[in-house]
Amino acid sequence: MHGSRENAIVRGQSFVTKGPTLLWLLTAALGWAQQGTQQGVIHVDVDARDAPRRLIHVQLHIPASPGPMTLLYPKWIQGEHGPTGPIADVVSLKFRANNKTIAWRRDSVNLYAFHVTIPQDSTVLDAAFDFISPADAGGFTEGSSMTTELAVLNWNQYVLYPQGTPADQLRYQATLRLPHGWHFGTALSVAKESGDEIEFQPTSLATLVDSPVSAGAHYKTIDLGVFNGTAHYIHVAADSERALAMPPQAVKQYKRLVAEVGALFGSRHYRSYHFLLTLSDHVASFGLEHHESSDDRLGERTLLDDDLLTFYSELLPHEYVHSWNGKYRRPTGLATKDYSEPLRGDLVWMYEGLTEYLGSVLATRSGMETPELFRERLAYVISHLEYESGRAWRPLADTAISAQLLFAAREDYSALRRNIDFYGEGQLVWLEVDTLIRQLSQGTKSIDAFCREFYSGSETAPVVNPYTLDDVIAALNRVQPYAWADFFRERVDTIQTGAPVQGIENAGWKLTYDDIRPGYWNTTEDQDRTTDMMPSLGILVKSDGLVADVVMGGPAQRAGVVPGATITSVNGRQFTATVLREEVQGAAKTSDRVELTVRSGEYTSTRKVDYHGGERYPHLERRAGKGDMLTEIVQPRTK
């Protein structure tokens, strides 16, 4: 919005009808014919008045020349690390030229490509389709994004683009219609609002796709202030009016976050920044980064529950850091020319791992979480990495390269498969980098110095500055000389069977276990509806007794318990999480085994688990004679 604060303020719309009327379609067609090509600008008109019914109506007006033409639907979506463009939800596709319907054919290899032939004397191709937002809340933006009360609109789902021109060179003029009474927020610059229509300023396809719109009947915009002339906002859409009530302390913490991030990186590469926070139990739950905004989705009552607000405190900091690490500086394999070019995830362990580390640190520096919670999260990550047998065959690098497969992988045998470890393990790798810089510089430098070296510079509007691993290593050596190439080769490319605890130990702490369940562990179980006994029985169980995963070679797996089976009783008592824990604790005091009755398919059997160690949960404990770097790392940098 070019730094203009008034354009970012939430707006209301007024509509009378639902869905595209015949009059509207005729008027739009006449308007397109009069507009001409406007120097090659593609017009996209999105009618979201049927969003409460999960239907979006799209009209496109595309400059064209007579002859064959191929149009593409976005397939590889930045930030989602895979070919997640929801092409199956595009329906009722039609093309017209010279007021006549023309035939189209889908490419038999690239199912995201459509071939048409533009007739003679035609300079414009009109396209129309509807988009169905799924009811299923799973997945990223291809999952549910709409309820009767709100919608998150991602432009990649509503555009076609000509093959052969890079996304940053295609110009789009977008308009949007919303249901009556709805308000909206976005990083896009608004040209004007007239009646039932919001018209955005022309921009590149790359910027359009990178600038989602959140909207809803229950909506609130919170001004986080101006820093160095740049405005920041949180736009909150919720399924109820009550859910919008962000506690004053949380507002202060988000303002502190903006200040802390500025202190860390030293400059900002956006015109204004917008957190698009969606609160609903009926849309996909995740965070997705954009250059000037983030698409952050949590449960409806998150702001009303202090424990939930704290538990999810790292989501917005993580996505905000991505504006620097992932958007402004982007691995070359992810800096693609358009959305048909595959994303290569070789450096996703840095893209996500460093962001995970910095997001966690910044959440603590901003007061969103305590240093104790910061340590509990680290202990949780290390503990689960320790029990991954998949570490014996798959290096960290392969989890990054295979991101598009692992995001969609099943939960069963996750420890054997290895999961998206480029988050948690990547975080531990960058913690070790931070501690090494501190040790080698005798406390005069830290990861903060690397962030200023690698991500800083003059403040600019959004640009992409690609990087390679060699660039990362060179920047680290400018901050603190070390054998960084060897370091990353060992930590990332080499199989490491043990969890990477070197950073924790460098920081003056160590991992220990006892039978006291940490608060973070307990909340994680509540949110996931699981009983997590991976460090003890070697088993992860859903609330209904379904075995989600086992530790290979662990007590339960040795007894024959497999993922997909359902525990119906423990030592003769009907299964509940409480009963399972009590019986495991009792077995620690006797020589009795834990007997699990399990149902697998049509058969029931009893599995005698030879385990007597009681419950075990991870904690970080101070190492004698070592300085406490962890506490220093999370100290605020601003007042």
C-alpha angles and dihedrals in degrees: 000000000000091000092299107144098195092061090059095056114110115262136205126224132207121214134163107184134049123229129001114313124210090247091053092049092049092046091049092049091050091047092052092050090052095045095059118188097316090212094314099313114154114218120215119186115191118193107196097170089112093052091113085062091046093247127125122188118211133193123183129191108198126185109234145168127223114275138045118345132179122206123195132209113213110265110164107054120202113240093018091076095217150058092286101142103134098231092156089066094059108101140164092033115182136167128203136183128177087007090297129112113246128200123252135193129202115229110254093221105032102044090189092065127087124194123209135165115227111219123235117280090022121127099167134055117201117204129185134181142150125236123214116211107209123239091221109102094208128103130031123287089329086067127076112317102161140063131170088272106040148011139199108212118204113191095211086072093056105045142079120194135196115260117247104034121097115247094242090057097052115091122214132188108202131195127183136197120199134193117273113285097010123134129205147200132199143146090241116110113247117225096187146325120224122174108302097357136086113196117197124206115262113270141161121284088243092058093042093053089044092055114068123186123226118200141167152146091255106050140152134178120207118198109221093187139249121292118189089342095310121118124220130195144176113215111196123198118181142173090241137029092237093058091065093072103113110189114247089237090057091051089053090050093052090049087050089050091057089051094046093050090050090051091049099050101027097218141040125231101199138077094231133340129232128190105204101203115188119190114197139121090214105060130071110281116226144095124253125190128229130173098251100016144018132225104225120177128185139156118295096251099043094114091048096055117066092201092053092045090053094042092056094038094117097057100083094039090052094051092042092055088055089069085074102025106047104010109041093026108032131174110254091240089060097042095088127169095233143345097278094063111092118247114238113212102197092124099034087111086068096035092055103018098055090041090052090051096046092043090055093046092047093048087057096042088052093052095246091121134016126246086249092058090045088058094044090056091051091049090050092052094048093047094054093046089054091061097048108111087185087077088076092068110019125060122213090255091063093054087057095046089046095048093119089057099041097051088061097038121120121256096236116098089006091148090055093045096042116232134227090311093159085089103051100023090040087056091054092048091055092045087058090049089053093049092047092052089050093048096045094046091045091241098309096108139033143169086291089071091052091050091054091046097047104033105027132086134111115341110259143172112262113306133157118237107185122210142191131210088260088059090052092049092047091052092048090051090051088055097040125352113234140133090276095155090058090044094057092041089058098040099040111023101034126076109255112189094187126064112264102254098153093102092051091049092046087053092057101260138102137199118253135168134222137152096265112108111222119232092242091052090050094050091047090055091049093050094045093039090230142125106226112204098150093129092051119025089012094238141117114205131189120227091260092053096261111148105233097180145346136208108248107241091012123130097265095045092048088053090056101259110147135188112267094037119112124229108222100174142009118214089341096310123113111263121262128145090251093051092049092052094045093050092048090051090048092051089057089063096047138036092249122123123231108252115207121191106208134186119212115179107312096340134085125201140167119242118197108210113204099215130127105163100102123221116334127197130173127246137169115241129188118260114229115247095014127111119244107247095162092066091048092048093060097043112123117257095201133053 
